[in-house]
Amino acid sequence: MATVRELLAEGLGRLRDSGSETARLDAELLLAHALDTERTAILAHPEAPVGDGAAERYRAGLERREAGEPVAYIRGVKEFHGLAFGVDPRAMIPRPETERLVDLAEAAIAERLLAAPRPASGPKLRVVDVGAGSGAVVIAVAAALRRRGMLDEVELLATDVSAEAISLATENAVGHAMADAIRFREVDLLPEWEVRRWDVVLANLPYVRSDAIASLPRATTFEPRLALDGGPDGLAVIRRLLDHLPDVLEPDGVALLEIGGDQEPEARALVGERLPGWSCALEHDLGGLPRVLVLRPPAAAA
Ligand SMILES: C[S@@+](CC[C@H](N)C(=O)[O-])C[C@H]1O[C@@H](n2cnc3c(N)ncnc32)[C@H](O)[C@@H]1O
């Protein structure tokens, strides 16, 4: 029977040869997954023998990873904002930089609710996540609000143009006991039947330039192109959302839109062109890159 140490060494070699830049971590995660345990548990017991069934599952995972598949799809799970989300090719794997969007959303919502609490009998604060994918953003925001005891004061909608993404997001909401707290809709950007405006609009829409997609890491070829492709300048979908904002955002509302770390100049120019008079600030992610556009209508900007 092979030991943990031996199997990790085998995985490290195979994944390095296949071009993985995170070969050691990948091997550890895949072995822990095959053993149905935590990565820290296997690292603590390098001489432990691994049964043949687990070794076989591990090698099957290595094979998929060698073919370029992301570890998160092989494990079927990704940690995001301290929560575990089911992931598979129905939706993009949530990225760590998007945790900034969650923090900003939580702060914007909490600020509004502290200033004007919503009694159970009255209208709730309305929040929409456009392009929800796996549901990671809206569910992480909901979880943060639940911890603050504010979830009942908020109406949450999550949209995606992909039916497959909506099905995964709905499963994740059920997994986090949020099925009653969040509505999901398959729709292009926002539902036309919504008559009331939104207090907070969140979005991490596709923002990769079409001609840059081929140069992304191989793992991204396993993710839906619809989740990545932002058109010729990367801002085609975001541009369409900007054009909707004057009609859908409350005059004192805020829109928080994730962009690519190299898109600040183009994004600012776009806001100036499509939303004259609006305030436009940029928040940075933990890596120091400009990441989230913070947009407010002229009335609130003044
Ligand atoms: C970059 S992924 C982000 C997913 C998720 N919000 C996250 O942060 O992990 C973009 C998502 O936007 C969706 N999308 C693309 N075009 C859309 C549109 N016109 N209306 C609604 N959703 C759209 C894609 O299907 C995809 O799920």
The ligand as a MOL file (V3000), in Angstrom:
LIG
                    3D

  0  0  0     0  0            999 V3000
M  V30 BEGIN CTAB
M  V30 COUNTS 27 29 0 0 0
M  V30 BEGIN ATOM
M  V30 1 C -17.6230 36.3320 -14.3920 0
M  V30 2 S -18.9850 35.2320 -14.1380 0 CHG=1
M  V30 3 C -19.3070 35.6160 -12.4410 0
M  V30 4 C -20.1760 34.6550 -11.7150 0
M  V30 5 C -20.3520 34.9920 -10.2220 0
M  V30 6 N -21.0000 36.2850 -10.0560 0
M  V30 7 C -19.0200 35.0020 -9.5130 0
M  V30 8 O -18.5500 36.0850 -9.1650 0
M  V30 9 O -18.4470 33.9300 -9.3140 0 CHG=-1
M  V30 10 C -20.2360 36.1350 -15.0380 0
M  V30 11 C -21.6380 35.5500 -15.0100 0
M  V30 12 O -22.4730 36.4550 -15.7470 0
M  V30 13 C -23.3770 35.7020 -16.5270 0
M  V30 14 N -23.8240 36.5380 -17.6450 0
M  V30 15 C -23.1910 36.8080 -18.8170 0
M  V30 16 N -23.9330 37.6340 -19.5760 0
M  V30 17 C -25.0610 37.9120 -18.8690 0
M  V30 18 C -26.2240 38.6970 -19.1090 0
M  V30 19 N -26.3560 39.3690 -20.2360 0
M  V30 20 N -27.1900 38.7360 -18.1650 0
M  V30 21 C -27.0480 38.0290 -17.0100 0
M  V30 22 N -25.9750 37.2610 -16.7200 0
M  V30 23 C -24.9920 37.2220 -17.6450 0
M  V30 24 C -22.6130 34.4710 -16.9320 0
M  V30 25 O -23.4790 33.4250 -17.2930 0
M  V30 26 C -21.8010 34.1960 -15.6570 0
M  V30 27 O -22.4770 33.3210 -14.8030 0
M  V30 END ATOM
M  V30 BEGIN BOND
M  V30 1 1 1 2
M  V30 2 1 2 3
M  V30 3 1 2 10
M  V30 4 1 3 4
M  V30 5 1 4 5
M  V30 6 1 5 6
M  V30 7 1 5 7
M  V30 8 2 7 8
M  V30 9 1 7 9
M  V30 10 1 10 11
M  V30 11 1 11 12
M  V30 12 1 11 26
M  V30 13 1 12 13
M  V30 14 1 13 14
M  V30 15 1 13 24
M  V30 16 1 14 15
M  V30 17 1 14 23
M  V30 18 2 15 16
M  V30 19 1 16 17
M  V30 20 1 17 18
M  V30 21 2 17 23
M  V30 22 1 18 19
M  V30 23 2 18 20
M  V30 24 1 20 21
M  V30 25 2 21 22
M  V30 26 1 22 23
M  V30 27 1 24 25
M  V30 28 1 24 26
M  V30 29 1 26 27
M  V30 END BOND
M  V30 END CTAB
M  END
